[in-house]
Amino acid sequence: MLIVPVILVIIYLILAVLLNWIFLLWVVLLLICSVIIFFYAFKAKKKGKELARYIIYGLILILIGGVVQAIGGFIGYGTMFGPNNEYLFSPHNDIFHVIAAIGLIVFFKGIKKEFI
């Protein structure tokens, strides 16, 4: 299960160095890994494992956060602040990380129920 994401990370690093298009490649890598995780989660669901439900819910939350970040990035809202207006506050990025953190909590709750 881990060999595919490892290969994808290696491909990502090679392409990021060659193309210098890091963020878009990261999004593509996230989507590919999400599809792989969904595949294994549904496979585990067929076997009746409770962990599958938590994996699916957590991944859906993280993908919703990614959509929020993409929409906010597309709109391009940002606020400069600081003593000389040198800092950029982009709320869509912060909202994404809060949603992603909640998704990870759901992941780890499922892992705790399944293995501990």
C-alpha beads as a LAMMPS data file, in Angstrom:
LAMMPS data file: protein, C-alpha beads

116 atoms
115 bonds

1 atom types
1 bond types

-500.0 500.0 xlo xhi
-500.0 500.0 ylo yhi
-500.0 500.0 zlo zhi

Masses

1 110.0

Atoms # bond

1 1 1 0.000 0.000 0.000
2 1 1 2.852 2.411 0.726
3 1 1 4.904 1.749 -2.416
4 1 1 2.626 3.777 -4.725
5 1 1 2.688 7.002 -2.640
6 1 1 6.480 6.673 -2.246
7 1 1 6.893 6.381 -6.021
8 1 1 4.560 9.348 -6.512
9 1 1 6.603 11.465 -4.086
10 1 1 9.798 10.592 -5.973
11 1 1 8.154 11.523 -9.294
12 1 1 6.875 14.731 -7.675
13 1 1 10.342 15.713 -6.476
14 1 1 11.901 15.044 -9.879
15 1 1 9.216 17.049 -11.711
16 1 1 9.309 19.851 -9.153
17 1 1 13.043 20.277 -9.721
18 1 1 12.719 20.068 -13.522
19 1 1 9.582 22.194 -13.991
20 1 1 9.710 24.371 -10.860
21 1 1 5.923 24.089 -10.728
22 1 1 5.753 22.893 -7.164
23 1 1 2.251 23.768 -5.916
24 1 1 0.325 22.383 -8.888
25 1 1 2.301 19.155 -8.710
26 1 1 1.534 18.925 -4.994
27 1 1 -2.194 19.217 -5.734
28 1 1 -1.954 16.477 -8.384
29 1 1 -0.032 14.260 -5.952
30 1 1 -2.677 14.869 -3.265
31 1 1 -5.467 13.904 -5.643
32 1 1 -3.700 10.713 -6.785
33 1 1 -2.958 9.681 -3.196
34 1 1 -6.577 10.457 -2.250
35 1 1 -7.847 8.116 -4.957
36 1 1 -5.480 5.389 -3.708
37 1 1 -6.639 5.878 -0.092
38 1 1 -10.298 5.776 -1.176
39 1 1 -9.612 2.531 -3.048
40 1 1 -8.086 0.869 0.014
41 1 1 -10.786 2.290 2.309
42 1 1 -13.603 0.836 0.204
43 1 1 -11.707 -2.450 0.026
44 1 1 -11.478 -2.451 3.836
45 1 1 -15.168 -1.528 4.051
46 1 1 -16.082 -4.668 2.121
47 1 1 -14.195 -6.661 4.744
48 1 1 -16.257 -4.970 7.465
49 1 1 -13.437 -3.004 9.081
50 1 1 -14.574 0.018 11.074
51 1 1 -11.443 1.959 10.124
52 1 1 -12.699 2.391 6.535
53 1 1 -15.494 4.724 7.605
54 1 1 -13.077 7.026 9.441
55 1 1 -10.637 7.045 6.534
56 1 1 -13.378 7.984 4.091
57 1 1 -14.826 10.729 6.329
58 1 1 -11.391 12.154 7.124
59 1 1 -10.360 12.211 3.485
60 1 1 -13.622 13.872 2.461
61 1 1 -12.999 16.597 5.054
62 1 1 -9.470 17.159 3.765
63 1 1 -10.693 17.334 0.161
64 1 1 -13.401 19.845 1.181
65 1 1 -10.653 21.928 2.761
66 1 1 -8.691 21.692 -0.493
67 1 1 -11.690 22.984 -2.416
68 1 1 -11.997 25.914 0.007
69 1 1 -8.306 26.687 -0.479
70 1 1 -8.556 26.436 -4.275
71 1 1 -11.594 28.738 -4.422
72 1 1 -9.924 31.261 -2.129
73 1 1 -6.719 31.099 -4.160
74 1 1 -8.661 31.584 -7.380
75 1 1 -10.442 34.610 -5.965
76 1 1 -7.080 35.850 -4.725
77 1 1 -8.244 37.480 -1.526
78 1 1 -5.419 38.498 0.744
79 1 1 -4.692 41.229 3.245
80 1 1 -1.303 42.786 3.816
81 1 1 -0.501 43.545 7.450
82 1 1 2.428 44.198 9.731
83 1 1 4.532 47.256 10.523
84 1 1 5.330 47.894 6.853
85 1 1 2.542 45.810 5.265
86 1 1 5.034 43.070 4.469
87 1 1 2.973 40.109 5.666
88 1 1 0.211 38.547 3.605
89 1 1 -2.778 37.054 5.390
90 1 1 -4.688 34.652 3.156
91 1 1 -7.665 33.315 5.101
92 1 1 -8.436 30.532 2.605
93 1 1 -5.102 28.881 3.445
94 1 1 -5.733 29.094 7.185
95 1 1 -9.264 27.734 6.814
96 1 1 -7.871 24.830 4.754
97 1 1 -5.417 23.912 7.492
98 1 1 -8.095 23.999 10.196
99 1 1 -10.368 21.718 8.121
100 1 1 -7.429 19.425 7.277
101 1 1 -6.518 19.182 10.975
102 1 1 -10.071 18.095 11.782
103 1 1 -9.837 15.501 8.986
104 1 1 -6.603 14.162 10.489
105 1 1 -8.252 13.916 13.910
106 1 1 -10.948 11.757 12.297
107 1 1 -8.223 9.583 10.700
108 1 1 -6.447 9.062 14.005
109 1 1 -9.692 8.377 15.861
110 1 1 -10.360 5.552 13.403
111 1 1 -6.829 4.203 13.797
112 1 1 -7.222 4.308 17.573
113 1 1 -10.535 2.386 17.412
114 1 1 -9.142 -0.196 15.017
115 1 1 -5.758 -0.943 16.572
116 1 1 -5.853 0.119 20.227

Bonds

1 1 1 2
2 1 2 3
3 1 3 4
4 1 4 5
5 1 5 6
6 1 6 7
7 1 7 8
8 1 8 9
9 1 9 10
10 1 10 11
11 1 11 12
12 1 12 13
13 1 13 14
14 1 14 15
15 1 15 16
16 1 16 17
17 1 17 18
18 1 18 19
19 1 19 20
20 1 20 21
21 1 21 22
22 1 22 23
23 1 23 24
24 1 24 25
25 1 25 26
26 1 26 27
27 1 27 28
28 1 28 29
29 1 29 30
30 1 30 31
31 1 31 32
32 1 32 33
33 1 33 34
34 1 34 35
35 1 35 36
36 1 36 37
37 1 37 38
38 1 38 39
39 1 39 40
40 1 40 41
41 1 41 42
42 1 42 43
43 1 43 44
44 1 44 45
45 1 45 46
46 1 46 47
47 1 47 48
48 1 48 49
49 1 49 50
50 1 50 51
51 1 51 52
52 1 52 53
53 1 53 54
54 1 54 55
55 1 55 56
56 1 56 57
57 1 57 58
58 1 58 59
59 1 59 60
60 1 60 61
61 1 61 62
62 1 62 63
63 1 63 64
64 1 64 65
65 1 65 66
66 1 66 67
67 1 67 68
68 1 68 69
69 1 69 70
70 1 70 71
71 1 71 72
72 1 72 73
73 1 73 74
74 1 74 75
75 1 75 76
76 1 76 77
77 1 77 78
78 1 78 79
79 1 79 80
80 1 80 81
81 1 81 82
82 1 82 83
83 1 83 84
84 1 84 85
85 1 85 86
86 1 86 87
87 1 87 88
88 1 88 89
89 1 89 90
90 1 90 91
91 1 91 92
92 1 92 93
93 1 93 94
94 1 94 95
95 1 95 96
96 1 96 97
97 1 97 98
98 1 98 99
99 1 99 100
100 1 100 101
101 1 101 102
102 1 102 103
103 1 103 104
104 1 104 105
105 1 105 106
106 1 106 107
107 1 107 108
108 1 108 109
109 1 109 110
110 1 110 111
111 1 111 112
112 1 112 113
113 1 113 114
114 1 114 115
115 1 115 116
